[in-house]
Amino acid sequence: MIYLTRVKQDIPQHGKGIRLAIYQGEGFIGTPKAVQSNIGKLEEVLKQAKKYNVQLISFPELYLTGYALNPDLVKQLA
């Protein structure tokens, strides 16, 4: 995993900004096992972000399940 950081020494004062982390990575899709794997990766990334005093972290939309879903698969993974 590669971390690109641009971290100021102190977190912003209240009302002066936010410390934001953005995660862009690949995950597995389309099965309950894939969702569990992606949750595990999400937790790992959160632990790393905590080291930088991140206040908000953003993951890609549909990170847990992926886009390639039909209605039956959506019900299964929900």
C-alpha positions as MATLAB code, in Angstrom:
seq = 'MIYLTRVKQDIPQHGKGIRLAIYQGEGFIGTPKAVQSNIGKLEEVLKQAKKYNVQLISFPELYLTGYALNPDLVKQLA';
ca = [
       0.000    0.000    0.000;
       1.339    3.441   -0.894;
       0.555    6.479    1.207;
       0.779    9.914   -0.320;
       0.595   12.441    2.487;
       0.459   16.152    2.686;
       0.030   16.648    6.398;
       0.331   19.940    8.235;
       1.742   19.753   11.734;
      -1.519   20.542   13.567;
      -5.124   19.701   12.794;
      -7.202   22.768   11.810;
      -8.797   24.775   14.567;
     -12.558   24.439   14.963;
     -14.228   26.234   12.051;
     -10.953   26.668   10.139;
     -10.896   23.481    8.080;
     -10.855   19.724    8.334;
      -8.251   16.980    8.125;
      -9.501   14.825    5.249;
      -8.207   11.486    3.986;
      -9.185   10.060    0.614;
      -8.771    6.362   -0.102;
      -8.667    5.166   -3.691;
      -7.980    1.478   -4.015;
      -9.110   -1.696   -5.634;
     -11.267   -4.263   -3.952;
     -13.077   -7.478   -4.764;
     -16.677   -7.390   -5.954;
     -19.834   -9.385   -6.269;
     -19.791  -11.924   -3.433;
     -20.409  -11.890    0.321;
     -16.749  -12.916    0.782;
     -15.681   -9.906   -1.314;
     -17.746   -7.562    0.869;
     -16.135   -8.990    4.016;
     -12.684   -8.585    2.463;
     -13.446   -4.967    1.558;
     -14.682   -4.267    5.099;
     -11.388   -5.651    6.398;
      -9.429   -3.355    4.073;
     -11.612   -0.426    5.120;
     -10.775   -1.100    8.784;
      -7.058   -1.323    7.961;
      -7.174    2.011    6.132;
      -9.054    3.623    9.034;
      -6.360    2.484   11.466;
      -3.678    4.045    9.253;
      -5.661    7.280    8.890;
      -6.049    7.516   12.657;
      -2.261    7.831   12.946;
      -2.592   11.140   11.066;
      -5.486   12.423   13.234;
      -7.838   12.294   10.252;
     -11.236   13.821   10.983;
     -13.050   12.555    7.864;
     -12.195    9.807    5.379;
     -13.733    9.272    1.967;
     -13.950    5.946    0.141;
     -15.112    5.433   -3.469;
     -18.837    5.018   -3.945;
     -19.920    1.372   -3.867;
     -16.516    0.465   -2.431;
     -17.895   -2.496   -0.495;
     -19.891   -4.169   -3.268;
     -18.662   -2.771   -6.588;
     -20.791   -1.709   -9.551;
     -21.392   -5.023  -11.317;
     -24.565   -5.982   -9.469;
     -27.881   -7.355  -10.620;
     -31.019   -7.073   -8.425;
     -30.641  -10.597   -6.980;
     -27.008   -9.967   -6.047;
     -27.939   -6.653   -4.391;
     -30.425   -8.493   -2.162;
     -27.839  -11.149   -1.318;
     -25.144   -8.623   -0.399;
     -27.410   -6.218    1.523;
];
